[in-house]
């Protein structure tokens, strides 16, 4: 349950950054600058870069293509783990 809440919160943050990159960046900078000026600048640069990266997804078709590619990559990783587990019989093998 906690994982679902965490994923939903991160999705909301990503949506807010996609929607209002400059506003989120300036809010974070205003919040962090008094105590951590160097960190504020670095975090704001990363928020802006992340927002620019989110803008490369132009529509539902692009999003679905990215989801499909990501799923394929994770499935290949899972297959690799299973193959490694089969390579070691006994205690750790499947």
C-alpha positions in Angstrom: 0.0 0.0 0.0 2.8 2.4 0.9 4.5 1.7 -2.4 1.3 2.6 -4.3 1.1 5.9 -2.4 4.7 6.6 -3.1 4.3 5.9 -6.8 1.2 8.0 -7.0 3.0 10.9 -5.2 6.0 10.7 -7.6 3.6 10.6 -10.6 1.9 13.7 -9.3 5.3 15.5 -8.9 6.3 14.4 -12.4 2.9 15.8 -13.8 3.4 19.1 -11.9 6.9 19.4 -13.3 5.7 18.6 -16.8 2.9 21.1 -16.5 4.7 24.0 -14.8 8.5 23.4 -15.0 9.5 27.0 -14.3 7.0 27.5 -11.5 8.1 24.3 -9.7 11.8 25.2 -10.3 11.4 28.7 -8.9 9.4 27.5 -5.9 12.1 25.0 -5.0 14.8 27.6 -5.5 13.0 30.1 -3.2 12.6 27.3 -0.6 16.2 26.1 -0.6 18.2 29.2 -1.4 18.3 30.7 2.1 19.9 27.6 3.7 21.5 25.8 0.7 22.3 28.2 -2.1 24.5 25.7 -4.1 22.0 22.9 -3.7 19.2 25.1 -4.7 20.9 26.0 -8.0 21.7 22.3 -8.7 18.3 21.1 -7.9 16.6 23.7 -10.1 18.9 22.9 -13.0 17.9 19.2 -12.6 14.2 20.0 -12.4 14.4 22.1 -15.5 16.3 19.4 -17.4 13.8 16.8 -16.2 10.9 19.0 -17.3 12.5 19.4 -20.8 12.9 15.6 -21.0 9.2 15.1 -20.1 8.3 17.5 -23.0 9.7 15.0 -25.5 6.6 12.8 -25.0 4.3 14.5 -27.5 1.2 12.4 -27.2 -0.5 9.2 -26.3 1.2 7.3 -29.1 4.7 8.3 -28.0 3.8 7.5 -24.4 2.6 4.0 -25.3 5.7 3.4 -27.4 7.8 4.3 -24.4 5.8 2.1 -22.1 6.1 -0.8 -24.5 9.9 -0.3 -24.9 10.3 -0.1 -21.1 8.3 -3.2 -20.5 10.3 -5.1 -23.1 13.6 -4.0 -21.5 12.3 -5.1 -18.0 11.1 -8.4 -19.4 14.6 -9.1 -20.9 16.2 -8.2 -17.5 13.8 -10.7 -15.8 14.7 -13.4 -18.3 18.4 -12.8 -17.7 17.8 -13.2 -13.9 16.0 -16.4 -14.4 18.7 -17.7 -16.7 21.3 -16.9 -14.1 19.3 -18.6 -11.4 19.1 -21.7 -13.6 22.8 -21.7 -14.1 23.4 -22.3 -10.4 21.6 -25.5 -9.3 20.9 -26.4 -5.8 20.4 -23.8 -3.1 19.9 -20.8 -5.2 18.6 -22.4 -8.4 15.1 -22.6 -9.6 
